[in-house]
Amino acid sequence: MTNLIAYNNDGLEIYIDDKTGESFASISSYARMAGLTQQAISKRVRSHNSEDTKKAEIKTGVGCRYTTLLTENIIAEWIIKDNPTIAVQFLKLGIRKFMYSLAGYSQPQPQAQVTAPQQVAKALPSEYDLKFKNIRDRKNAATKDIHELQVQIDELKGIWESLDAEEDTLVIDKHRAIADDVIRRREKVAGRQTRTKEETDAMFAKAWGFEDK
């Protein structure tokens, strides 16, 4: 994009095409208008239709840089929901032109000095306001995450206790099976010893002539 003239009004970066008259806002400037973080607007821009944004080569003190600018159309669509107060200021600035268009009225009228843009700029949140808002939003998000994690921890504790009980039951069953096996082995061995002794006694009795007649 060419023919762009950069304006900086109290930290707001506005770009105007001196041939078409179109105006654009940088992502950081729109974030300030909307009262949102620059990261939030950047994420929204990446997922939005690229036709509503413009790639521009901007001259800076250290050279040129490519940046994404928001068009008038997307600003008008987003600002209504993002910051209704500023949207009203926008409407006030454009209502007369819109009403003339509806009426088909095109006769030139004397232009009154417009002070609304300065009022809009003053009404925008400061850099510190945005930083405080960002911190509050992050704290609220962290609190929500902590609550959700606590719920998951409680669920996992319940599962752990259930598995503990299951494990204890298995250990008991295992020891019981081992004990039963030992008892059975002892009984079997004892039975063999008894039979062997009886057979031995009978054999000696027969050999010595002591067997019952």
C-alpha positions, 0 to 999 in steps of 0.5 A: 500500500502506498500514499499513506500518511501517518498521524499520531494523536496522543499515541493513536497511530492513524494512517490516511491514504492521501489519494483515496481518503481512506483511513486505517488504524494499527492493531495497537491503536484499535486495541486502545479504542476497544479497551482490549489488549493488543494480543487479543486483537492480533489473535482476532485479526489472524482468524479474520477475513484478510479482505478487511485488513491491509498490509502496508509498508510503514516508514519509521525512524530506523527504516521501513516495516510491514504492518497490518492495518484495520480498515474503516469497515472492520473498525465499524463492525468491531467497535460497536461490540468492543466499546459502545461508548466510542461507537456512539462518538463515531456515529455522532461524527458521521450521522450528518453525512449519513442523513444527507445521503438518505435525504439525497441532499448534496448542497454544500454546507459550511463546515463547523469546527470539529472537536469530537475527535479530540474528545474521543481521544481523551475518552480512550483508556490510557496505556496504564488503564489497558495494562491494569485491565490486562492484569485483572483479566489474567488474574480472573482467568487464573482464578478460573483455572485454579477452580477448574484444577481444584475440581479435577484434583478432587476427582483424581483424589476420589479415583486415587482412594478408590484405587487404593481400596481396590489395591488393598482388596487385591493384596488381601486376596493375594495373601489369602490365596497364598495362605490357603495354598500353604495350608493345602500343601501342609495338609498334603505333606502331612497326609503323605507322612501319615501314610508312609508311617503306617506302611512302615509300621505294617512292614516291620510288624510283618517282618517280626511276626507281630502282625495280627492273626 
